[in-house]
């Protein structure tokens, strides 16, 4: 298994504040995202990822987000095995200090 790429909440916030265009995917459940998501993130619950592979582009890198970073790590492993470029946001929304919407 190749090493999983990660990004921490601080690094991600810096990139967003610098205006970088990133592909963010929040894999939490509906009731969790109701409490706030990182602006610009797409919401696809973890269980719906396999049915939504058509929404992913193998030429782009996706940053996966969940509450603590563990569910998003599973999603990263799954997508990486399908040939997608992914990065896990470690610490998840529990450690996120940036803006939410």
N, C-alpha and C positions, 0 to 999 in steps of 0.2 A: 504493500500500500504506500503510495507516495505521500510525502509530508503534506499535511493540510495547511494551506495558507491562512493566516489569521490577521486581524486588525483589531486594535483595542478601541474602546469608545473615544478616548482622547484623540487618537490619530484620525479616526473617522470624522470627528467633529471639526478638526483642523482642516481636513480636505473639503468638507462641505462649506465651511466658512470662507475658504479660499475660492469657492465657486466651482469646484470640480464637479463634473457631471458623472454621477455614480449610479449604478444599478443596484438599488437596495430592495431586498425582499424580506418582509416580516412574516415569519411562519407561525406566529402565535395564533391562538384561537380568537374568535370574534369578540368574546367578552373581554379579552385581554387588550386587544388593540383599541377597544372603545375608550380605554384610559389614556390613550395617546400613542402616536406613532411618530417616528422621525419623518419630518417633512420630505415628501417625494418618494417615500417607500411604497412599494406595491404590497398588498396584503394577499398572501396565498397560504392558508393554513397548512401545516406540515402534512396532514393526511391527504391533502388535495394536490400536492406537488407532482406525484406520478402522472396524474390525469392532465396536468397542465404543462407538460414538457414542450408542447408546441409554442408556448409563450417565451421560451428561452432560446437565446441565440448563442451558438458555440463560439462566435467571434467576440463576445462580450464577457466581461468578468462581473459576477454577481456577488454582492455582499449579503450574507444571510444573517438574519436577526431574530432572536427570540428573547425570552425573559431572562435567562441566565447564561445562555451560550451553549447549553447541552443539546437541546433539540435542533438548533441550527447546525451544530456539528454533525448530527446524524444526516440532516438534509444535504450538507456539504459532501459527506462521504458518498451518499446516493448519487448526487449530481455529478461528482467527480468521476465516479465509476461509469457514468453514461457519456463521459467525454466533455463535460462542461467545466468552464473556469469559474471557480468559486473561492470565496474567502469567508471565514467565520468571524463574526464580531464577538470577541471574547468578553465575558462579563455581562453581555446582554443588556436589556433595558434596565436591569437593576442598577447597573453602573453608569448608564447614560446620563450625562449632565447637560447635554445640548438641548436645542429646541424640540418641542413635540407639537403635534397638531391633532 
